[in-house]
């Protein structure tokens, strides 16, 4: 039987026709604001030692020039038997990290650790969630960034899954 391919889903995004609900953005209301969305994944390839997640606005304009992706969230060393993250997972600190066995949230483009939801100058931006299945854990020190992660995983990717949400 053929191995199922790696898949990434978020039920709130699917329920909103591919749109990112406001509570996962900086434009949400009260306690329902800027929470990391729930994510689930399936079909992790055999031999996977860790997973990594990068979330970015792939339509972010650079005031100085062309479109440059804006990083919202980086997570590394997700144990391969983890099946997803619940709503609001980001920022749960030590308890979440310890329970997840070495998982580490990286620095986003606001220079802060963890999730920070979109607040673009205009709507209609595509938010890309990309999950990588890796043949090893990554060792990036205390300051994990998207660029350091993408350099480190070159040649170690066993599978990828992508989810696009519009905001």
VORODO-475669 format. One record per residue: residue number from 1; residue in three letters; x negated, y negated, z negated of N, C-alpha, C, O in turn. Coordinates in Angstrom, 3 decimals. Example, Ala and Ser with C-alpha at 12.3 -4.5 7.8 and 13.67 -1.06 7.14 Angstrom:
<recs>
REC_1_ala_-13.190_5.690_-7.800_-12.300_4.500_-7.800_-13.200_3.300_-7.800_-14.236_3.319_-8.465;
REC_2_ser_-12.850_2.250_-7.080_-13.670_1.060_-7.140_-12.900_-0.030_-7.870_-13.409_-1.138_-8.039;
</recs>
This chain:
<recs>
REC_1_unk_-0.842_1.187_0.000_0.000_0.000_0.000_-0.883_-1.245_0.000_-1.830_-1.321_-0.783;
REC_2_unk_-0.597_-2.213_0.851_-1.388_-3.431_0.960_-1.181_-4.322_-0.261_-0.081_-4.414_-0.808;
REC_3_unk_-2.260_-4.972_-0.672_-2.190_-5.889_-1.811_-1.368_-7.111_-1.416_-1.551_-7.666_-0.333;
REC_4_unk_-0.452_-7.531_-2.306_0.324_-8.736_-2.048_-0.620_-9.930_-2.121_-1.571_-9.922_-2.903;
REC_5_unk_-0.366_-10.951_-1.315_-1.254_-12.109_-1.321_-0.926_-13.016_-2.506_0.191_-13.001_-3.025;
REC_6_unk_-1.905_-13.795_-2.919_-1.755_-14.707_-4.042_-0.684_-15.745_-3.720_-0.715_-16.376_-2.663;
REC_7_unk_0.269_-15.916_-4.649_1.361_-16.878_-4.464_1.463_-17.765_-5.691_1.208_-17.316_-6.808;
REC_8_unk_1.835_-19.025_-5.487_1.990_-20.015_-6.544_3.375_-20.625_-6.426_3.762_-21.082_-5.350;
REC_9_unk_4.137_-20.637_-7.536_5.497_-21.183_-7.503_5.759_-22.053_-8.730_5.122_-21.898_-9.772;
REC_10_unk_6.708_-22.966_-8.580_7.219_-23.768_-9.683_8.721_-23.878_-9.464_9.173_-24.497_-8.500;
REC_11_unk_9.486_-23.277_-10.359_10.941_-23.255_-10.178_11.575_-24.643_-10.179_12.490_-24.870_-9.387;
REC_12_unk_11.138_-25.605_-11.037_11.744_-26.942_-10.952_11.489_-27.626_-9.607_12.348_-28.355_-9.112;
REC_13_unk_10.332_-27.399_-9.022_10.043_-27.996_-7.710_10.912_-27.331_-6.646_11.474_-28.013_-5.789;
REC_14_unk_11.025_-26.015_-6.696_11.871_-25.299_-5.734_13.333_-25.720_-5.876_14.039_-25.865_-4.878;
REC_15_unk_13.789_-25.916_-7.120_15.184_-26.306_-7.365_15.486_-27.721_-6.879_16.650_-28.074_-6.692;
REC_16_unk_14.465_-28.523_-6.677_14.636_-29.900_-6.193_14.182_-30.040_-4.741_13.670_-31.087_-4.346;
REC_17_unk_14.368_-28.992_-3.954_14.050_-29.005_-2.517_12.620_-29.447_-2.237_12.376_-30.204_-1.297;
REC_18_unk_11.666_-28.975_-3.052_10.266_-29.282_-2.821_9.818_-30.623_-3.373_8.685_-31.044_-3.142;
REC_19_unk_10.698_-31.295_-4.102_10.344_-32.597_-4.686_9.888_-32.398_-6.126_10.407_-31.541_-6.841;
REC_20_unk_8.914_-33.197_-6.542_8.404_-33.152_-7.905_9.361_-33.936_-8.801_9.497_-35.148_-8.629;
REC_21_unk_10.038_-33.271_-9.766_10.958_-33.991_-10.653_10.235_-35.075_-11.466_9.054_-34.938_-11.785;
REC_22_unk_10.958_-36.150_-11.794_10.382_-37.331_-12.448_9.687_-37.040_-13.774_8.725_-37.726_-14.122;
REC_23_unk_10.153_-36.033_-14.528_9.534_-35.787_-15.842_8.076_-35.354_-15.719_7.349_-35.354_-16.713;
REC_24_unk_7.643_-34.987_-14.523_6.258_-34.582_-14.315_5.420_-35.727_-13.754_4.289_-35.521_-13.315;
REC_25_unk_5.982_-36.934_-13.772_5.306_-38.122_-13.246_5.208_-39.178_-14.340_5.806_-39.036_-15.406;
REC_26_unk_4.458_-40.222_-14.071_4.347_-41.343_-15.010_5.614_-42.193_-14.997_5.740_-43.126_-15.789;
REC_27_unk_6.552_-41.879_-14.108_7.795_-42.639_-14.019_8.968_-41.957_-14.726_10.115_-42.375_-14.571;
REC_28_unk_8.681_-40.902_-15.505_9.733_-40.221_-16.249_10.243_-41.080_-17.397_9.840_-42.234_-17.545;
REC_29_unk_11.129_-40.515_-18.207_11.752_-41.254_-19.306_11.372_-40.664_-20.659_11.473_-39.452_-20.851;
REC_30_unk_10.933_-41.506_-21.609_10.686_-41.085_-22.990_9.780_-39.880_-23.099_8.701_-39.837_-22.508;
REC_31_unk_10.239_-38.889_-23.876_9.456_-37.664_-24.079_9.379_-36.840_-22.795_8.479_-36.014_-22.645;
REC_32_unk_10.307_-37.054_-21.879_10.306_-36.343_-20.595_9.550_-37.178_-19.566_10.110_-37.632_-18.568;
REC_33_unk_8.249_-37.367_-19.844_7.420_-38.200_-18.977_6.005_-37.630_-18.933_5.428_-37.287_-19.964;
REC_34_unk_5.469_-37.538_-17.743_4.067_-37.173_-17.563_3.700_-35.814_-18.164_2.588_-35.628_-18.659;
REC_35_unk_4.639_-34.869_-18.116_4.364_-33.504_-18.578_3.835_-32.691_-17.405_4.238_-32.903_-16.261;
REC_36_unk_2.934_-31.764_-17.691_2.498_-30.874_-16.616_3.658_-29.937_-16.273_4.350_-29.452_-17.168;
REC_37_unk_3.871_-29.685_-14.983_4.989_-28.824_-14.582_4.705_-27.350_-14.867_3.547_-26.933_-14.923;
REC_38_unk_5.766_-26.566_-15.044_5.558_-25.130_-15.200_5.129_-24.524_-13.867_5.637_-24.894_-12.808;
REC_39_unk_4.186_-23.587_-13.940_3.695_-22.907_-12.743_3.639_-21.418_-13.013_3.379_-20.994_-14.139;
REC_40_unk_3.883_-20.628_-11.986_3.741_-19.172_-12.065_2.973_-18.720_-10.839_3.060_-19.329_-9.773;
REC_41_unk_2.215_-17.634_-11.007_1.523_-17.067_-9.859_1.612_-15.554_-9.880_1.761_-14.921_-10.925;
REC_42_unk_1.514_-15.002_-8.676_1.676_-13.569_-8.461_0.632_-13.104_-7.456_0.118_-13.903_-6.673;
REC_43_unk_0.321_-11.812_-7.478_-0.559_-11.236_-6.468_-2.022_-11.597_-6.644_-2.733_-11.798_-5.659;
REC_44_unk_-2.487_-11.683_-7.896_-3.898_-11.983_-8.144_-4.740_-10.835_-7.564_-4.507_-9.672_-7.896;
REC_45_unk_-5.709_-11.151_-6.705_-6.503_-10.093_-6.054_-7.291_-9.244_-7.054_-7.734_-9.722_-8.099;
REC_46_unk_-7.446_-7.993_-6.702_-8.272_-7.087_-7.507_-9.700_-7.631_-7.547_-10.205_-8.127_-6.540;
REC_47_unk_-10.339_-7.539_-8.688_-11.700_-8.037_-8.841_-11.782_-9.476_-9.304_-12.878_-10.001_-9.503;
REC_48_unk_-10.630_-10.128_-9.480_-10.621_-11.516_-9.948_-11.093_-11.574_-11.395_-10.587_-10.843_-12.247;
REC_49_unk_-12.062_-12.440_-11.672_-12.593_-12.624_-13.031_-12.054_-13.893_-13.675_-12.023_-14.000_-14.901;
REC_50_unk_-11.627_-14.859_-12.855_-11.025_-16.081_-13.381_-10.238_-16.766_-12.275_-10.405_-16.470_-11.091;
REC_51_unk_-9.380_-17.684_-12.688_-8.606_-18.497_-11.757_-8.954_-19.963_-12.010_-9.378_-20.330_-13.105;
REC_52_unk_-8.771_-20.784_-10.998_-8.973_-22.229_-11.137_-7.832_-22.927_-10.409_-7.340_-22.442_-9.391;
REC_53_unk_-7.421_-24.071_-10.945_-6.310_-24.836_-10.378_-6.762_-26.266_-10.126_-7.394_-26.886_-10.981;
REC_54_unk_-6.437_-26.779_-8.956_-6.679_-28.185_-8.624_-5.360_-28.755_-8.125_-4.723_-28.188_-7.238;
REC_55_unk_-4.952_-29.894_-8.710_-3.744_-30.585_-8.268_-4.167_-31.983_-7.831_-4.814_-32.717_-8.578;
REC_56_unk_-3.785_-32.336_-6.598_-4.170_-33.652_-6.088_-3.115_-34.219_-5.148_-2.371_-33.488_-4.496;
REC_57_unk_-3.078_-35.542_-5.103_-2.233_-36.272_-4.158_-3.046_-36.352_-2.873_-4.044_-37.069_-2.807;
REC_58_unk_-2.618_-35.618_-1.859_-3.397_-35.567_-0.619_-3.057_-36.717_0.328_-3.588_-36.787_1.436;
REC_59_unk_-2.165_-37.627_-0.111_-1.825_-38.802_0.689_-2.253_-40.101_0.014_-1.818_-41.179_0.420;
REC_60_unk_-3.100_-40.013_-1.013_-3.493_-41.209_-1.759_-4.360_-42.125_-0.907_-5.373_-41.700_-0.351;
REC_61_unk_-3.954_-43.381_-0.811_-4.779_-44.315_-0.047_-5.929_-44.854_-0.899_-5.772_-45.121_-2.091;
REC_62_unk_-7.062_-45.002_-0.269_-8.201_-45.648_-0.903_-8.123_-47.118_-0.494_-8.124_-47.419_0.699;
REC_63_unk_-8.054_-48.047_-1.464_-7.957_-49.471_-1.091_-9.110_-49.922_-0.197_-8.981_-50.902_0.537;
REC_64_unk_-10.233_-49.215_-0.257_-11.408_-49.579_0.531_-11.446_-48.890_1.899_-12.321_-49.184_2.714;
REC_65_unk_-10.504_-47.976_2.157_-10.613_-47.274_3.433_-9.552_-46.234_3.648_-8.365_-46.500_3.454;
REC_66_unk_-9.972_-45.021_4.055_-9.032_-43.977_4.485_-8.325_-43.292_3.310_-8.526_-43.640_2.146;
REC_67_unk_-7.500_-42.318_3.652_-6.827_-41.491_2.656_-7.880_-40.623_1.963_-8.661_-39.935_2.620;
REC_68_unk_-7.889_-40.664_0.644_-8.813_-39.870_-0.152_-7.992_-39.172_-1.228_-7.326_-39.853_-2.008;
REC_69_unk_-8.010_-37.837_-1.304_-7.200_-37.151_-2.314_-7.481_-37.678_-3.729_-8.628_-37.933_-4.094;
REC_70_unk_-6.410_-37.835_-4.513_-6.483_-38.324_-5.886_-6.189_-37.143_-6.816_-5.117_-36.543_-6.736;
REC_71_unk_-7.128_-36.813_-7.685_-7.007_-35.644_-8.544_-6.129_-35.923_-9.758_-6.363_-36.876_-10.502;
REC_72_unk_-5.113_-35.078_-9.948_-4.201_-35.175_-11.086_-4.535_-34.174_-12.188_-4.272_-34.432_-13.363;
REC_73_unk_-5.120_-33.021_-11.809_-5.353_-31.979_-12.818_-6.357_-30.978_-12.277_-6.296_-30.583_-11.113;
REC_74_unk_-7.277_-30.574_-13.133_-8.238_-29.511_-12.820_-8.254_-28.576_-14.026_-8.402_-29.024_-15.163;
REC_75_unk_-8.102_-27.275_-13.775_-8.163_-26.277_-14.851_-9.062_-25.146_-14.363_-8.883_-24.637_-13.257;
REC_76_unk_-10.030_-24.755_-15.191_-10.953_-23.684_-14.806_-10.941_-22.569_-15.854_-10.472_-22.739_-16.979;
REC_77_unk_-11.472_-21.436_-15.435_-11.610_-20.251_-16.292_-10.278_-19.790_-16.882_-10.184_-19.426_-18.054;
REC_78_unk_-9.265_-19.820_-16.040_-7.964_-19.270_-16.424_-8.111_-17.751_-16.358_-8.499_-17.222_-15.316;
REC_79_unk_-7.813_-17.042_-17.440_-7.942_-15.580_-17.399_-7.060_-14.985_-16.303_-5.933_-15.441_-16.111;
REC_80_unk_-7.549_-13.979_-15.584_-6.801_-13.439_-14.446_-5.494_-12.746_-14.827_-4.629_-12.551_-13.973;
REC_81_unk_-5.340_-12.373_-16.096_-4.078_-11.748_-16.507_-3.035_-12.769_-16.947_-1.911_-12.393_-17.282;
REC_82_unk_-3.385_-14.051_-16.952_-2.425_-15.119_-17.229_-1.480_-15.197_-16.037_-1.926_-15.152_-14.890;
REC_83_unk_-0.194_-15.312_-16.294_0.800_-15.304_-15.210_1.316_-16.695_-14.862_2.112_-16.846_-13.936;
REC_84_unk_0.864_-17.721_-15.605_1.315_-19.075_-15.324_1.166_-19.962_-16.535_0.642_-19.549_-17.570;
REC_85_unk_1.639_-21.195_-16.391_1.627_-22.183_-17.478_3.050_-22.654_-17.722_3.794_-22.881_-16.768;
REC_86_unk_3.450_-22.808_-18.997_4.772_-23.371_-19.275_4.774_-24.886_-19.075_3.714_-25.509_-19.007;
REC_87_unk_5.940_-25.463_-18.984_6.070_-26.912_-18.901_5.348_-27.563_-20.077_5.475_-27.114_-21.216;
REC_88_unk_4.598_-28.610_-19.799_3.894_-29.327_-20.855_2.646_-28.635_-21.368_2.143_-29.000_-22.430;
REC_89_unk_2.134_-27.651_-20.653_0.957_-26.893_-21.093_-0.264_-27.784_-21.285_-0.993_-27.628_-22.265;
REC_90_unk_-0.495_-28.711_-20.369_-1.688_-29.547_-20.432_-1.714_-30.369_-21.709_-0.697_-30.890_-22.168;
REC_91_unk_-2.918_-30.465_-22.266_-3.092_-31.290_-23.457_-2.781_-30.595_-24.761_-2.805_-31.228_-25.816;
REC_92_unk_-2.485_-29.285_-24.713_-2.198_-28.572_-25.955_-3.473_-28.314_-26.740_-3.439_-27.742_-27.829;
REC_93_unk_-4.609_-28.744_-26.174_-5.871_-28.752_-26.897_-6.412_-27.396_-27.272_-6.255_-26.418_-26.541;
REC_94_unk_-7.053_-27.353_-28.430_-7.764_-26.171_-28.886_-6.934_-24.917_-28.928_-7.410_-23.851_-28.538;
REC_95_unk_-5.700_-25.015_-29.394_-4.866_-23.820_-29.505_-4.641_-23.195_-28.135_-4.752_-21.980_-27.974;
REC_96_unk_-4.328_-24.025_-27.154_-4.104_-23.505_-25.799_-5.394_-22.930_-25.241_-5.382_-21.868_-24.619;
REC_97_unk_-6.511_-23.622_-25.458_-7.788_-23.154_-24.923_-8.225_-21.856_-25.576_-8.648_-20.923_-24.893;
REC_98_unk_-8.123_-21.796_-26.892_-8.551_-20.598_-27.614_-7.669_-19.413_-27.244_-8.163_-18.308_-27.023;
REC_99_unk_-6.359_-19.650_-27.177_-5.420_-18.576_-26.849_-5.667_-18.076_-25.434_-5.448_-16.899_-25.144;
REC_100_unk_-6.117_-18.953_-24.558_-6.324_-18.583_-23.169_-7.744_-18.089_-22.910_-8.087_-17.809_-21.761;
REC_101_unk_-8.573_-17.974_-23.934_-9.905_-17.375_-23.786_-10.866_-18.141_-22.920_-11.344_-17.593_-21.927;
REC_102_unk_-11.176_-19.378_-23.241_-12.193_-20.124_-22.513_-11.668_-21.047_-21.443_-12.452_-21.737_-20.792;
REC_103_unk_-10.385_-21.083_-21.243_-9.790_-21.992_-20.278_-10.221_-23.418_-20.606_-10.333_-23.788_-21.775;
REC_104_unk_-10.461_-24.212_-19.568_-10.915_-25.581_-19.780_-10.211_-26.512_-18.801_-10.170_-26.249_-17.599;
REC_105_unk_-9.654_-27.609_-19.331_-9.056_-28.629_-18.480_-10.121_-29.649_-18.128_-10.878_-30.101_-18.987;
REC_106_unk_-10.171_-30.003_-16.855_-11.176_-30.946_-16.390_-10.696_-32.380_-16.422_-9.608_-32.693_-16.908;
REC_107_unk_-11.546_-33.240_-15.886_-11.313_-34.678_-15.837_-10.594_-35.018_-14.534_-11.018_-34.596_-13.458;
REC_108_unk_-9.507_-35.781_-14.633_-8.778_-36.210_-13.441_-9.372_-37.531_-12.929_-10.364_-38.015_-13.474;
REC_109_unk_-8.776_-38.103_-11.900_-9.323_-39.335_-11.326_-9.012_-40.579_-12.144_-9.441_-41.673_-11.778;
REC_110_unk_-8.278_-40.438_-13.238_-8.120_-41.530_-14.209_-9.226_-41.457_-15.266_-9.251_-42.236_-16.218;
REC_111_unk_-10.146_-40.491_-15.069_-11.262_-40.261_-16.002_-10.778_-39.780_-17.366_-11.373_-40.093_-18.398;
REC_112_unk_-9.673_-39.004_-17.352_-9.101_-38.429_-18.566_-8.988_-36.921_-18.387_-8.790_-36.445_-17.269;
REC_113_unk_-9.111_-36.159_-19.485_-8.911_-34.711_-19.361_-7.428_-34.365_-19.243_-6.570_-35.055_-19.794;
REC_114_unk_-7.147_-33.296_-18.522_-5.782_-32.776_-18.441_-4.953_-33.382_-17.325_-5.465_-34.059_-16.433;
REC_115_unk_-3.651_-33.116_-17.401_-2.679_-33.549_-16.395_-2.373_-35.025_-16.550_-2.229_-35.529_-17.664;
REC_116_unk_-2.276_-35.702_-15.440_-1.698_-37.039_-15.402_-0.883_-37.081_-14.129_-1.414_-36.925_-13.029;
REC_117_unk_0.419_-37.295_-14.289_1.337_-37.237_-13.165_1.211_-38.410_-12.213_0.631_-39.441_-12.554;
REC_118_unk_1.752_-38.248_-11.026_1.634_-39.286_-10.015_2.446_-40.545_-10.338_3.491_-40.487_-10.987;
REC_119_unk_1.941_-41.655_-9.875_2.633_-42.939_-9.924_2.146_-43.746_-8.706_1.528_-44.800_-8.852;
REC_120_unk_2.442_-43.222_-7.495_1.923_-43.862_-6.281_2.617_-45.202_-6.013_3.713_-45.449_-6.516;
REC_121_unk_1.975_-46.062_-5.221_2.574_-47.358_-4.889_3.833_-47.211_-4.022_4.661_-48.119_-3.957;
REC_122_unk_3.962_-46.059_-3.361_5.156_-45.767_-2.562_5.448_-44.278_-2.705_4.563_-43.488_-3.033;
REC_123_unk_6.691_-43.911_-2.457_7.065_-42.502_-2.584_6.862_-41.779_-1.263_6.616_-42.408_-0.234;
REC_124_unk_6.967_-40.439_-1.295_6.756_-39.631_-0.109_5.365_-39.006_-0.060_4.986_-38.408_0.947;
REC_125_unk_4.602_-39.144_-1.151_3.270_-38.536_-1.199_3.376_-37.034_-1.425_4.255_-36.563_-2.146;
REC_126_unk_2.472_-36.291_-0.802_2.405_-34.845_-1.001_1.426_-34.540_-2.144_0.266_-34.950_-2.122;
REC_127_unk_1.936_-33.810_-3.137_1.124_-33.380_-4.264_0.796_-31.903_-4.031_1.688_-31.055_-4.001;
REC_128_unk_-0.489_-31.611_-3.868_-0.948_-30.258_-3.558_-1.417_-29.564_-4.836_-2.289_-30.064_-5.547;
REC_129_unk_-0.825_-28.409_-5.114_-1.251_-27.535_-6.201_-1.994_-26.388_-5.534_-1.413_-25.670_-4.721;
REC_130_unk_-3.266_-26.204_-5.860_-4.048_-25.147_-5.213_-4.680_-24.266_-6.282_-5.416_-24.740_-7.148;
REC_131_unk_-4.379_-22.978_-6.204_-4.884_-21.987_-7.144_-5.925_-21.135_-6.435_-5.701_-20.662_-5.321;
REC_132_unk_-7.068_-20.942_-7.092_-8.160_-20.141_-6.544_-8.374_-18.916_-7.423_-8.454_-19.037_-8.645;
REC_133_unk_-8.466_-17.745_-6.817_-8.870_-16.521_-7.511_-10.370_-16.370_-7.261_-10.823_-16.389_-6.116;
REC_134_unk_-11.148_-16.216_-8.361_-12.604_-16.222_-8.261_-13.204_-14.917_-8.744_-12.631_-14.233_-9.592;
REC_135_unk_-14.363_-14.577_-8.199_-15.034_-13.333_-8.578_-15.899_-13.491_-9.833_-16.586_-12.552_-10.235;
REC_136_unk_-15.867_-14.682_-10.455_-16.635_-14.924_-11.681_-16.030_-16.128_-12.406_-15.205_-16.852_-11.848;
REC_137_unk_-16.448_-16.329_-13.648_-16.085_-17.551_-14.361_-17.002_-18.659_-13.871_-18.092_-18.398_-13.360;
REC_138_unk_-16.552_-19.903_-14.030_-17.403_-21.025_-13.642_-17.978_-21.674_-14.894_-17.304_-21.777_-15.919;
REC_139_unk_-19.202_-22.099_-14.802_-19.876_-22.768_-15.911_-20.250_-24.165_-15.449_-21.228_-24.361_-14.728;
REC_140_unk_-19.457_-25.122_-15.877_-19.632_-26.490_-15.391_-19.977_-27.477_-16.506_-20.002_-28.686_-16.273;
REC_141_unk_-20.242_-26.977_-17.708_-20.566_-27.876_-18.807_-19.320_-28.522_-19.384_-18.204_-28.035_-19.199;
REC_142_unk_-19.527_-29.619_-20.081_-18.411_-30.281_-20.769_-17.555_-31.139_-19.860_-16.391_-31.388_-20.175;
REC_143_unk_-18.095_-31.598_-18.743_-17.347_-32.490_-17.863_-17.021_-31.780_-16.554_-17.792_-31.817_-15.596;
REC_144_unk_-15.871_-31.140_-16.540_-15.409_-30.430_-15.348_-14.687_-31.434_-14.447_-13.783_-32.141_-14.892;
REC_145_unk_-15.093_-31.489_-13.186_-14.419_-32.326_-12.203_-14.065_-31.479_-10.986_-14.588_-30.379_-10.809;
REC_146_unk_-13.182_-31.997_-10.160_-12.803_-31.284_-8.937_-14.021_-31.052_-8.049_-14.207_-29.951_-7.531;
REC_147_unk_-14.844_-32.068_-7.870_-16.007_-31.932_-6.989_-16.984_-30.880_-7.499_-17.479_-30.066_-6.720;
REC_148_unk_-17.266_-30.888_-8.805_-18.172_-29.878_-9.373_-17.584_-28.475_-9.211_-18.301_-27.523_-8.903;
REC_149_unk_-16.268_-28.362_-9.423_-15.609_-27.064_-9.277_-15.711_-26.565_-7.839_-16.117_-25.426_-7.606;
REC_150_unk_-15.348_-27.406_-6.876_-15.346_-26.968_-5.478_-16.742_-26.574_-5.010_-16.885_-25.649_-4.211;
REC_151_unk_-17.768_-27.259_-5.492_-19.146_-26.864_-5.165_-19.479_-25.506_-5.778_-20.071_-24.649_-5.122;
REC_152_unk_-19.094_-25.317_-7.043_-19.445_-24.093_-7.776_-18.752_-22.845_-7.238_-19.303_-21.748_-7.336;
REC_153_unk_-17.551_-22.989_-6.670_-16.810_-21.792_-6.255_-17.100_-21.371_-4.821_-16.618_-20.333_-4.368;
REC_154_unk_-17.878_-22.165_-4.109_-18.205_-21.801_-2.727_-18.826_-20.402_-2.701_-19.812_-20.140_-3.389;
REC_155_unk_-18.244_-19.516_-1.907_-18.721_-18.146_-1.795_-18.170_-17.211_-2.873_-18.520_-16.031_-2.894;
REC_156_unk_-17.316_-17.716_-3.767_-16.775_-16.900_-4.856_-15.246_-16.779_-4.816_-14.652_-16.224_-5.739;
REC_157_unk_-14.609_-17.287_-3.766_-13.150_-17.303_-3.690_-12.643_-15.991_-3.093_-12.985_-15.637_-1.965;
REC_158_unk_-11.825_-15.277_-3.865_-11.212_-14.019_-3.411_-9.835_-14.252_-2.799_-9.358_-13.445_-2.001;
REC_159_unk_-9.205_-15.352_-3.175_-7.877_-15.674_-2.664_-7.489_-17.086_-3.049_-8.014_-17.649_-4.009;
REC_160_unk_-6.556_-17.659_-2.286_-6.059_-19.004_-2.554_-4.547_-19.009_-2.387_-3.991_-18.259_-1.586;
REC_161_unk_-3.896_-19.870_-3.161_-2.458_-20.096_-3.002_-2.221_-21.590_-3.101_-2.901_-22.298_-3.844;
REC_162_unk_-1.242_-22.058_-2.337_-0.968_-23.488_-2.313_0.527_-23.725_-2.456_1.351_-22.978_-1.928;
REC_163_unk_0.850_-24.784_-3.184_2.210_-25.257_-3.338_2.173_-26.757_-3.096_1.340_-27.462_-3.665;
REC_164_unk_3.073_-27.244_-2.256_3.150_-28.687_-1.978_4.478_-29.203_-2.528_5.541_-28.644_-2.257;
REC_165_unk_4.394_-30.282_-3.305_5.584_-30.972_-3.794_5.510_-32.405_-3.283_4.420_-32.952_-3.118;
REC_166_unk_6.657_-33.009_-3.033_6.684_-34.385_-2.539_7.156_-35.291_-3.656_8.114_-34.987_-4.367;
REC_167_unk_6.450_-36.433_-3.800_6.895_-37.450_-4.758_6.698_-38.813_-4.155_7.008_-39.820_-4.791;
</recs>
